[in-house]
Amino acid sequence: MFIDPRKSSYDKQTVYRVVPYVQGFAVTYMIWEPDPADSQIQDVDGVSYPLLKPYLCADCQMGLEAGLAARVEDARQRKRAEEERRRYEAALRHSKKGEFPIKSASRHFLLISPSLSFRGIRLQWRASKIHCWGSSPAFVMLMTVDDVFSGKCIRPDEPIQDCGYRETIDAAEYAATSLLARWLERDLQPELLSVKPLFEWDAHQPRGCCCNTSGVREPGVIQTIWKDGSRYAALVDFRQLSEIADFLENLGYRVIEQRLDARVRVPPMRQ
């Protein structure tokens, strides 16, 4: 790039100090990634471009503007590619045959109540042969209680980075915790209603939200008071099975994980 003294309005002293047709001036482009349309040329060789622009020849201005346009287009293409990739990774799609290895596993628990009644809980999951999320395999998890179907979920097999939590969580652990928490809400409502809630939402005076807390939220119970006066207790922010076990122990329950003999055959899970 160069400055043409014949087309500049510098005073004579400045004009003679500028050597025309000198290549290699450093140009600083400010590319605003969120909205590339707001990008601009910041300076040329340390001199503010808006101040310098009136003194540049037309060829120089066109060259600088072309450089800016090229970089803006590159930023737009990167943004489009990132958005397409993000949509692809978040989309549930049909996987191709043999695209992902088929893995399966199960965990078995015994829930012992304060009255010494027993409930057998089985969590069984397998990589889906049909679905996946973007480039990640998906798995299907089923939960049965005393051999009765009690819940199902499908989710990508990727570690969970929960907002406000201290560490990543295994996807199967997270899914199992969610299924077990939903079953406990249905089966142990009287016990959950006896727990001091972290938050109460009253349908008569709806205000506030249990989400309006800062930092790491601890697992616990929130209660909803409906207009007919009935209450519903929900478990919130449970992310690992160990947190469920600790919570149930405070209610007088015990959760014991059972280790099955390797020779015991687990019936195949239907998807």
N, C-alpha and C positions, 0 to 999 in steps of 0.2 A: 504494500500500500504506500501511497505517497501523497504529499501535499503540493498542490500546484500553486506557486506564488502568483501566477498570472490571474488566477480566479479567486484569490483570497482578498480579504479586506483587512489583513494585518497592516500595521504601520510598517514603514520601510525597514526600520531596524530589525523587526521580527522576521520580515520576509527574507532578508539576506541571511539570517541565522538558520533558516530552514533549507536543507539540501533537498532539492526536488528529485523525484524518481528513486528514492531510497526504499528498498524492499525490506520486509521483515519486522515491521512494527508489531509489538505485542497487543493483541486485542482481547479484551475481557468481555465474554458474553454471560449475562445472567439469565439462566434458563430456569423458569419457575415450573417445576415438575407437576404440581397439582393442576395448574392451568397454564400450559405452554404459551397461550395467547398473550399472557402478561409478561413474557420474556422481553429482554431489551439488551442493547449494547451498553455496557457500563462505561468503558473507557478505552482509549487507544494509546498504548505506551504510557499509561498512567494519567492521561489527560481525559477529563470527563467528556464523554461523547456528545451530550447535548450542547456543551460549550464549544466543542471543536467542530461540530457538524457544519455550521454555516461557512467554515473556511476550507472545507474539503471539496475537491473537484467532484463532478457528477459520477465519474468512473469509480472513484474511491467509495463514495456513498453507496453506489449500486453493489460494489463488491462486498462491503461490510453488511449491507442489508441481506444480500444473498447468503452470506455466511450465517447470519442469524436465522434466516428462513430454513436453511438446511438443518441447523441444530434444533430448531423448534419442531420440524417434521420428525427428526430422530426421536425427540422426547415424546411426541404424540404416538409414534409407532411403539415405543417401549411401554407407554401407558396402555395402549390397546392390547398389546401382548400380555401384559400383567393382568388386565381385567379378564381377558379370555382365559388365561391360565387359572385365575381365581374361580371363575365360573365353572370351568371344567373340573377343578378339584372338589368343588362343593356339590357337583351334580351327581345324583344317583343314576347309574347307567347299568346296562347289561354287560357283564364281562364275557370275554371270549373264552372258548373252551381251552383249558390248560393255561390261561393267562396267569393265574395265581395258584400256588400250592394249596391243597385242601388239608387243613389241619383241624383237629377237634380236641376237646378237653371237657372235663366236668369236675365239679366240686360238690361235696355232699356235707350237709350240716344237720345237727340235731338241736332243736330248740326245746329247752326244758323250762316249763313255766314254774312259778312259785308253788303251785299245787302239785308239781311233779307229773304233769301231763307232758306228752312228747309229741313233737311235730317233726317229720322228716322233710328236709328242704333239699332239693337237687337243682343245681344250675348246670346246664349243659349247652355248649356252644360249638359251632363248627363254621369254618370259612364257607361263605356262600358260593354256590356253584352258578348262581344266576346274577347276583348284583355286586356292584363295587362302587366306590366313590372316587371318581377321577382316576388317578394312578394308584390308589390305595385299595387293597382288598377289603371287603366287608365281611362281617360275621353275623350269624343269627344266633341269638341266645334264647333259650326257653327255660322257664322256671316252673317246677312242679312242687306242690306241698302235699305230702302223703299221697303221691302219685296222681294228684289232680292238677291239671293245667292251671297255672296262676299268673302267667305273664310271659310276654315275648317282646324282644326288641331286635332291631337290626341297626348297625352303626359301623363306621369305618374302623379298621383295625390300626389305629394310630394313637400314640400316647396323648392324653388329655392335658392341656395346659389351662387349667381353670382360672378364670379371672379372680385375683385376690388370694389365690392359694399359694402355698409355699413351694410346691414341687409338682413335677409332672406325674400323672397317674396312668397306670396301665388301662387300656381301653376296656378289656374284659372285666377288670376290677370295678371300673366306673359303672359299666352296664349292670353288673350283678348287684352293686349297691343300690342303683336306681330301682331295679325290679323288686328287690327285697324291701326297700323303703315304701314303695307303693302298696305292696301286700300287707305290710305292718299297719299302714294307715287304714286299710279295709278291715283287718282282722283284730286290731288291738285299739280301737277307738276309745273305749272306756279308760284304758290305762294311759293313753296319750293325753286325754283330756285332764287327767290328774296331774300332769306335768306343768310346772310354771312356764308359760309361753314366753318366747323372746319378744313377741309382738302380737297384738290383738287388732283385728280389723273388724269394725262394727258396721254392718250394713245400714243401721239407722243414722250413723254419723260417720260416713266414709271420709277418712282423712289419713294422710301419712302413708308410708309404705315400708315394709320390712327391708327393702333394698336400700333405703336411705341411711346406710351405715358405712363408715369409713374403715379402711384396713381389712384385715382378714376376718371374715365372718365365721363364727364357730357354729357347728351343727346344733340343731335344737328343734323346737316345736313352735309353730305359729298357729294361732286360732282365728277362725272366722266365725263371727256371730251373725247369723242370718236374721232376716226380718221376723221370722216366726219364733225367734228366741233360741232356736237350736244352734249347736256349736259343732264345728268340724276342726279337728287337729291335723295338721300336715307337717311332715318331716321335711326340713330344709337344710341344704348345705352339707348333706352327708355325701362323701366322695369315696370312702373306702369302707370295706366290710368291717375292719377293726373298729371304726367309729360307731357303726351300728351295734357291734357286740358290746362295747363299753356303755353305750346308751341303754341297752336292754338290761345289762347287769344292774344298773341303778334302779331298774323297775323290778328287780328280783328274778329276772330271767337269766338263763345261761345258754350260750351258743357254743357248741362243740363241733369242730370239723372232723368228719370221719374219713379215715384213709382206707380206701377199698383195696382189697387184694387184687393184684394185677391179673389174676386168673378170672376174676369176675367180669363177665362181659356186659358192657353197658349197651342197652338196646339202641339201635340207630335212631337219630333224631330226624323227624320230618321237617322239611323247610316250609 
